[in-house]
Amino acid sequence: MLSDLDLMDDVLPRAPHATHRYRWREVCNCLELFRVCASARCRRTKCCRGDPVACLRLSMRPAPEPVREFVRSLLQAQDEGLSFEAAFEDAVDYHDCYFAWVAGLSAGRRR
């Protein structure tokens, strides 16, 4: 059986190219992972300021499968040459789970 980390290995290689880190940082920011980040710097600036690969790996463990698929579709579309905005629009099947994810993180952080 595959672990949660193995599920992301096809999208997040262990030694990423520098340009990929920029793309992954955009995904971290889109998912508003700064809300649950252990780094005070990320929480304070309300955007990813750390290692986006490590952040996605850690944050995607508890994420529901539709959110994981959303992340995969964003990153794969960008690998195929789409801009982040176009990749987001192309992932229209996952928009409901994306908005639910962000709302859940937002609600959890207010406590």
N, C-alpha and C positions, 0 to 999 in steps of 0.2 A: 504494500500500500504506500502511496506517495504521501510525503509530509506536506504541510502547507508551504514550506520553503521550496520544495521541489516543484510545486505547482507554478511558482513564479520564476523558476530557473530558465524556462524557455524564453522569457521576456527580459529577465534581469540577469545577465551574465555576471560572474564574479569579478571580472576585471574589465569594466566598461571603458569605452572610448570617451574622451572628454566631451565630445558633442552630445553623446547620449546622456551624460549627467545633466545637461541643460534641459533636455526633454523630460527627464524624470523629475527634475525640480518643478517644471511646469505642472506635471501631474500631481505632485505632492501639494502644490499650492491650490490647484483646482479642487482636490479632495479635502482641502482645509485641514491637512494633517497637523498643522501647527497647533491646533486646538488640543491634541492629545500627545504632543511631542514632549519628551523628557527634557529637552533643551529650553532653558528659560529664554535664550536668545531668539529662538523660533517663535515662542509664544508671545514675546514682547513685540517683535517686529511683524507678527501675523503673516509670516511667510517662511518658507524653508531656508534656513541658513546653515544647515549641517550637511550630512551625507545623504542625498536623496535615495540612493540605492538601499542603504541600510534602513532608512525611514520607511520606504515602501515595503521592504521585506518584513519588517517588524509590524507595521500597521496593517498589512494585508492578512496577517494570521487570523485575527478575529472577524475579518470582513466577510459578509455573505458572498456566495459564489457570483451573483450578478454584478456586484461591485468589482470583484476580481476580473470578471470578463470585461467590464467597462475599462479597467486599467489596461488589460491586454489589448483591447481594440484601439485605445488611444495610442499606445506605444507602437503597435504594429502599423497603424495608419501613418504615423509619423515616419517610421522606417521606410514606408513606401513613397515618401515624399510629400505627404500632405502637411499643411501647417497645423499648429495646435488647434486653432479655431475650426478649421475644416475637419480635422479628426474628431473634434467634439461633436460637431453637427452630424458627421457620418455615423456616430454612435447613438443615433436617435432611439434605438431599441432599449438603451440602458439609461435614458434620461430620468425615468421615474425612480429607479434605484439610486441614481446619483443624487437627486434632490432629497430623497429620503435619508440617505447617508449623511449629507451635509446638515440637514435639519436635526438628525439624531446627535451628531457631534456638537452642534450649536446648543441644543437643549441640555446635553450632558455637562457642558462646560459652565453653564450658568449656576449650577448647584453649589 
